[in-house]
């Protein structure tokens, strides 16, 4: 698995700190669009939020609004293109 998440977060943090006015402190920088999973270790994958809404029929008649939230998890790093599940794909 690549280190792009850590590398990009480090570069962004360095850039923000360099551009911030002198004396700035307590930086909190979050690189969004990632999922963290716990298995044999901590793994991160790029993901995109997904919001679904539609009108569904009610049993009593009429319609009701249904909302769902989920995500689309990437199979490849968006920065370097390396597959996330490299070991899994080689074992198959």
N, C-alpha and C positions, 0 to 999 in steps of 0.2 A: 504494500500500500504506500502511496506517495505521502509526502509531507507538505503538500501545497496549502492546506488549511493553516498550519502553523506558520509557514513561510509568508503567506499573503497577510495574515493577521499581524505578524511582526513588521512587515514593510509598511502596512497602513499605520500602525501605531507609531513607528519612527517618523513617518511623514507628518502625521497630525501633530505630534509633539514638536517637531521642527518648525512647523508653521504657526503654532499657537503663540500667543503673546508671552513674553518672558514672565515667569512667576506663576504660570498656569500649573495646576496640580490635580491629583485625583482623577486621572484619565480612566474612563470605562468605555472600552471599544469592543463592540460585539459584531462578529462577522455572521450575519444571518443567512438563512437558507440552508442550514445543515442540521442533520439528525445525528444524535449520538446514541450508540447502542452498546450494551454491555454484554459481552460473551466471554471469550477467552481473555479479552482485554477491552479497552475502550476504543471503539471504531467510529469514525465520522464519515458521513456521506452527504453529498449535495442533495438538497431536496427543494421542491417548490410547493408552496401552499396551494391547496385546491379547495374551492368553495363551490358547492352544488346547491342550487335552489330550484324547486319546481312545485307545481300545484298538483296535489293528489286528491282523488275522490274520497270523501268521508263515507262511512257505512250508513250514516243517517241522512245522506244526501248533501249536496253542495261540495265545495272544494276547500282544502286547507293548504297552507304554504308549508313546505317541508324544506329544512335547511340542514346541510351536512358539511362537515369540514374534514379534510383528509390531506394527503400529500402525495406527490409523485417523487419517488426516490430514484436518483440517478445510478446507473451502472458504471459510469466512467467519470473521472475527475474532469470538471469543466475547464480547469486551467492547463493540465498537461495531457489529458486524454488517457491516462493509465486506468485500466479496469480496476474497480474496487475489489471485486471478488476474484482476484487473480488465482489464488490457490484453489478456490472452489472450481473454477472453470478448467483448470489443468487436471483436477482429480476426476472430472466427469468423462 
